[in-house]
Amino acid sequence: MTKIRATGSVVQVREQSTESVRSVNRLKISRGHATPQTDTLVVEEPLAIWLRQKSGDAINEKLWMSTMRTPGQDVEMVTGLLLAEGVVTSAEDIESINLNEDSDGRNQCAVEISDNVVVDFDDLTRAPSYSSCGICGKSSIRWLETRGVPALQGASDWLHPQVVTKLPEILKSHQALFAQTGASHGCALFDEQGEFLAIAEDVGRHNALDKLVGLRARDRKLEAQGKMVALSGRISIEMMQKIVVARIPVVVSVGAPTHIAVQMAHRFGVTLIGFCQQASFNVYCGEHRLSESM
């Protein structure tokens, strides 16, 4: 069992061992010849997330959701999910996270929420979430407005186009899981100058972003420096919601955004860049952050 507890205002973490890839046998058929080989595949396993909170002498506890994910950075992923779904507003709201390595294999996660946080346990039930579709529900501009999430402000004219075009290649160079399997999505965190800060990978792009957001939220230095995220896949409204809640001003992707993701980016002041290649990219909103010196 791995246990993570808060000490003061800083959460201390002891990472559990994980298995993100497994080897399998395969038969390679080429030009009429069959050759036995081995292959490395990305692991996809369920994780049941339980929320728990003390209330006086009583203890409230409920299964929040079950999600498919690639094992690894589970603490960060759960932190990112709790932030994105509005259960907590900072990593300091989480008292502890217990990862239970039971007979099913790292499939249980128990989260203890600080008693200073208001949690409506009657409204916590979640339908199963799958890595291919992301978290359904509460993914709307209206929901963010109801939560009082403000639009991002900050300086203009600081993002150089030459920095932008380099981000996808830097992201790819750090995707160790993808290099092994060819079957994972990646998200990378950068500072304003385009310096690489962190990477997260998962079979699901939503999970990968939750892992990165959680990693950033749990590290004050990363939270202060991390101003840009590069993504390996398209930008949906679920992905944009996570970016907005995390207060990350710039998102860059090799793929396309959806129309409602662009609307959300406009509403909350995010610079949204898609179809980023070595020599070109599309800016859908937030062009004021781009440097005038091309």
C-alpha positions in Angstrom: 0.0 0.0 0.0 1.2 3.5 -0.8 0.2 6.3 1.5 0.4 10.0 0.8 -0.2 12.5 3.6 -0.2 16.2 3.9 2.5 17.7 6.2 1.6 21.3 6.9 0.6 22.8 3.6 2.9 20.6 1.5 1.8 17.1 0.5 4.6 14.4 0.9 4.5 11.6 -1.7 6.1 8.2 -1.7 5.5 6.8 -5.2 4.3 3.2 -5.6 5.9 0.8 -8.1 3.8 0.6 -11.3 3.6 -1.5 -14.5 2.8 0.7 -17.5 3.9 -1.8 -20.2 3.7 -5.6 -20.6 5.3 -8.0 -23.1 3.1 -10.3 -25.2 3.8 -12.9 -27.9 2.7 -12.1 -31.5 3.0 -13.6 -34.9 4.4 -11.3 -37.6 3.0 -12.1 -41.1 5.1 -10.6 -43.9 5.2 -11.6 -47.6 3.8 -15.0 -46.8 6.1 -15.8 -43.9 5.1 -16.1 -40.3 7.7 -15.1 -37.6 7.1 -15.5 -33.8 8.0 -12.2 -32.0 7.4 -10.4 -28.8 5.7 -7.0 -28.5 5.5 -4.4 -25.8 2.0 -3.1 -25.1 0.7 -0.3 -23.0 -1.2 -1.4 -19.9 -4.8 -0.3 -19.3 -6.4 -1.1 -16.0 -9.4 0.1 -13.9 -9.0 2.4 -10.9 -11.9 2.8 -8.4 -11.6 6.2 -6.6 -13.3 6.5 -3.2 -13.7 9.8 -1.4 -13.7 10.0 2.4 -14.2 13.0 4.8 -14.5 13.2 8.6 -17.5 15.1 9.8 -17.3 15.4 13.6 -17.5 11.8 14.9 -18.9 10.6 11.7 -17.1 9.6 8.5 -18.6 10.1 5.0 -17.3 7.8 2.3 -18.5 7.1 -1.2 -17.3 5.6 -4.5 -16.8 8.6 -6.7 -15.9 7.0 -10.0 -14.2 4.2 -11.8 -11.9 5.0 -14.6 -9.6 3.1 -17.0 -6.1 4.4 -17.0 -2.4 3.4 -17.6 -0.9 2.7 -14.1 1.7 5.2 -13.1 1.3 8.8 -11.7 -2.0 7.7 -10.1 -1.7 10.2 -7.3 -1.2 13.0 -9.8 -4.1 11.8 -12.0 -6.5 11.6 -9.0 -5.4 15.1 -7.9 -5.9 16.5 -11.4 -9.4 14.9 -11.6 -10.4 16.3 -8.2 -9.4 19.8 -9.4 -11.0 19.5 -12.8 -14.3 18.3 -11.3 -14.4 21.0 -8.6 -14.2 18.6 -5.6 -11.2 20.5 -4.4 -9.6 23.9 -5.3 -6.0 23.1 -4.5 -3.8 20.1 -3.7 -3.7 21.2 -0.1 -7.4 20.3 0.2 -6.3 16.6 0.0 -5.3 15.2 3.3 -4.2 11.8 2.0 -4.3 9.4 -0.9 -4.1 5.6 -0.3 -3.4 3.3 -3.3 -4.4 -0.2 -2.4 -2.4 -3.0 -4.0 -5.1 -5.6 -3.4 -5.7 -8.9 -5.2 -7.1 -7.0 -8.2 -3.8 -5.1 -8.5 -3.6 -1.4 -7.6 -7.2 -0.9 -8.5 -8.4 0.9 -5.3 -7.7 4.5 -4.5 -9.0 6.1 -1.2 -8.8 9.9 -1.0 -9.3 11.7 2.3 -10.6 15.3 1.8 -9.8 18.0 4.4 -12.7 18.8 6.7 -12.3 22.4 5.7 -13.7 21.6 2.2 -17.4 21.5 1.6 -18.2 18.2 -0.1 -21.8 17.2 -1.1 -21.6 13.5 -0.9 -25.1 13.2 -2.3 -23.9 14.7 -5.5 -20.7 12.7 -6.0 -22.0 9.7 -7.9 -20.2 9.3 -11.2 -20.9 7.1 -14.2 -18.0 5.0 -15.4 -15.4 7.0 -17.3 -13.4 5.6 -20.2 -10.1 6.8 -21.5 -11.4 7.1 -25.0 -14.1 9.6 -24.2 -13.1 11.5 -21.0 -15.2 12.7 -18.2 -18.8 13.3 -19.2 -21.0 15.9 -17.5 -20.0 19.2 -15.9 -18.0 20.0 -19.1 -19.5 23.3 -20.0 -18.8 27.0 -20.0 -21.9 27.6 -17.8 -20.5 25.2 -15.1 -17.2 27.1 -15.0 -19.0 30.4 -14.7 -21.2 29.0 -11.9 -18.0 28.0 -10.1 -16.7 31.6 -10.4 -13.7 30.7 -12.5 -12.3 34.0 -13.8 -10.8 34.6 -17.2 -7.0 34.4 -17.5 -5.3 37.8 -17.6 -1.5 38.4 -17.6 1.1 39.9 -20.0 0.9 40.1 -23.7 3.5 39.9 -26.4 5.7 37.2 -24.7 5.3 34.0 -26.8 7.7 33.8 -29.7 6.4 31.7 -32.7 9.7 29.9 -33.0 9.2 28.6 -29.4 5.8 27.4 -30.3 6.9 25.3 -33.3 9.5 23.5 -31.3 7.1 22.3 -28.5 5.6 19.2 -30.3 9.0 17.8 -31.1 10.2 18.3 -27.5 7.1 16.6 -26.3 7.7 13.6 -28.6 11.3 13.3 -27.5 10.1 12.9 -23.9 7.4 10.3 -24.6 9.1 7.2 -23.4 5.9 5.2 -23.1 4.9 6.1 -26.7 8.4 5.1 -27.9 7.9 1.7 -26.4 4.3 1.0 -27.4 3.1 3.6 -30.0 -0.2 3.6 -28.0 -0.1 6.4 -25.5 -1.0 10.1 -25.5 1.4 12.7 -23.9 1.2 16.1 -22.3 4.2 18.3 -21.6 4.6 21.4 -19.4 6.8 24.3 -20.4 7.7 27.7 -19.0 7.3 31.0 -20.9 10.7 30.5 -22.7 9.7 27.0 -23.9 11.9 25.2 -21.5 10.7 21.7 -20.7 9.4 21.1 -17.2 7.5 17.9 -17.0 5.8 15.1 -18.9 2.8 12.8 -18.4 1.6 9.9 -20.5 -1.4 7.6 -20.5 -3.5 5.5 -22.9 -6.1 8.2 -22.6 -5.4 11.8 -23.5 -7.7 13.1 -20.7 -5.9 11.0 -18.2 -2.5 12.2 -19.4 -3.6 15.8 -18.9 -5.0 15.0 -15.4 -1.7 13.5 -14.5 0.2 16.6 -15.7 -2.2 19.1 -14.0 -2.0 17.1 -10.8 1.8 17.0 -11.0 1.8 20.8 -11.5 -0.6 21.4 -8.6 1.4 19.3 -6.2 4.7 21.2 -6.9 4.7 24.9 -6.2 7.7 25.6 -8.4 6.0 23.9 -11.4 2.8 25.7 -10.6 4.6 29.0 -10.7 6.7 28.3 -13.8 4.4 26.1 -15.9 2.7 28.5 -18.4 2.2 26.3 -21.5 1.0 22.7 -22.2 1.7 20.8 -25.4 -0.7 18.0 -26.3 -0.3 15.0 -28.6 -4.0 14.8 -29.5 -7.0 17.0 -30.4 -8.4 19.6 -28.0 -11.9 18.8 -26.9 -14.1 20.7 -24.4 -13.1 18.3 -21.6 -9.4 19.0 -22.3 -10.0 22.8 -22.4 -12.0 22.7 -19.2 -9.0 21.1 -17.4 -6.7 23.8 -18.9 -9.0 26.6 -17.7 -9.4 25.2 -14.2 -5.6 24.7 -13.9 -5.1 28.4 -14.9 -2.7 27.5 -17.8 -2.7 30.4 -20.3 -1.3 28.6 -23.4 -2.2 25.2 -24.9 -0.5 23.9 -28.1 -1.5 20.8 -30.0 -0.5 18.9 -33.1 -4.2 18.2 -33.7 -7.4 20.3 -34.1 -9.7 21.8 -31.5 -13.4 21.4 -31.4 -15.6 24.4 -32.0 -16.9 24.5 -28.4 -13.3 24.2 -27.1 -12.5 27.4 -29.0 -15.6 29.1 -27.5 -14.4 28.1 -24.0 -10.9 29.4 -24.8 -12.3 32.7 -25.9 -14.5 33.0 -22.9 -11.7 32.3 -20.4 -8.7 34.0 -22.1 -6.7 30.9 -23.1 -4.3 31.1 -26.1 -5.3 28.0 -28.2 -2.9 26.8 -30.9 -3.6 23.8 -33.1 -2.1 22.0 -36.0 1.3 22.9 -34.8 4.1 21.8 -37.1 7.8 22.7 -37.6 7.0 25.7 -39.9 3.4 26.7 -39.1 0.5 26.6 -36.6 -3.0 27.9 -36.3 -4.0 30.4 -33.6 -7.7 30.1 -32.7 -7.8 32.7 -29.9 -5.5 34.5 -27.5 -3.2 35.8 -30.2 -2.3 38.8 -27.9 0.2 36.6 -26.1 2.2 36.1 -29.3 5.3 38.2 -29.8 5.0 40.9 -32.5 8.6 40.0 -33.7 8.0 37.2 -36.1 
